[in-house]
Amino acid sequence: MTSYINKTRNELILICKEQNIKGYSHLKKDELIKLLDVSASTIANTSIGTNIGANTVISSPKLKMIDLFAGTGAFSYAFEKTGKVECVFSNDSALWSKEIYDLNFTHKLTLGNLNDIKPESLPAHTILTGGFPCQPFSIAGKQEGFQDERANVFWKILSIIDFHKPSYVILENVKNLVSHDDGKTFETIKNNLTQRGYYLCFKVLDTAEITGIPQHRERIYIVCMKSKDLYSKFSLDFPSVPKAQIVSLLESEADVPSKYYYTSRSSTWELVKNNVLKKNTVYQYRRVYVRENKSNECPTLTANMGTGGHNVPLILDNKGIRKLTPRECFNFQGFPSSYKLPPISDANLYKLAGNAVSVPVVELIAQRLMKLAVE
């Protein structure tokens, strides 16, 4: 088999062109070598006397990705669904994240603090994704930003980028990241990424507007690319689509356990009973009042909606007034019904759903990016 180790990247690209191999334009030298080795193997294994036509397309290997702060695995699921990507490493510090992730993927999540993981110990990858912790920037928190130790993981992300130099970096965070500290935080993030040779495309996207899933969820998505040509073709502009009816994401009433329903024995019964009045509407209980969402949408799901009386999403059905079930919360995040939920506490399932990245939003990004990346 031909050795490519002493050839330059440009020479390797020329060989790919000559052999009519697809999906090479954005690969690094070591990835090009692997691609050509796979191609050579394919040809070598072809029966003697078989003619390989000039237009024969040899399928390229899948791009490798790592999923940081993976949580429920939305990034892994969406990118692997394209058929062009393989996740080779995922990480989260929450045990319940590992439980749900390992239940739904063949590769296993690495449990632990990312700051304790050495960049050189991570597998080579072309794509890095991460919905990095949002609490330091959220309007619901103290908004300490980079002064919060949880925000320090951004510097860890940069150290991983410096070592592995992925071609694509996709990050997600709360909308407030853009305006935090009068925009200085976001400028710091952008500057550090552009200094590393990335072209940035970013936009606040609302799940309800572009996916049809009726959850009002605005998040900033930052897509970073090494290729200026690809950047010029890429966009985060997606058309608005009609929203599904809320009832279409609810479980059958017969399947909902009684524990999710409010009764006269509930301490908040009077407040709930007097304010939750319409079907096919999601209300939100916020400790001292109940708010109706009048846009045929579910309010933004939060991580603390299952840990007490704050931000609890409520609905009225034929049996009474109840909370959304964990499965319904995953539905509102766009996870398919085939996505398995582990036998852990409801509180942790609600936390997983509230912290999750919206699957259909990432699918839109992944499909568009991968179409350009391997064309």
Protein Blocks (a to p, Z undefined) as FASTA:
>chain_A
ZZfklpcfklmmmmmmmnopghklmpcfklmmmmmmmmmmmmmmpcghiacdfklccddd
ddddddehklnommmmmmmmnopaccfbdcdfbfklmmmmmmmpmbdcdeddfklpcfkl
pccdfbdcddddfklmpcklnonmjmlmklmmmmmmmmmmmmnopabdcddddfklmmgg
ghlmmmmmmmmmmmnopacddddddfklmnopacdcddddddddfblklmmmgccbdcdd
ddddfklmpccfklpcfklpccfklmklmmmmmmmmbghiacddehjaccddfkhpacdd
dfklmncjehiacdddfkbccdddfklmmmmnopafklccddddfklmmmmmmmpccfkl
mmmmmmmmmmmmmZZ
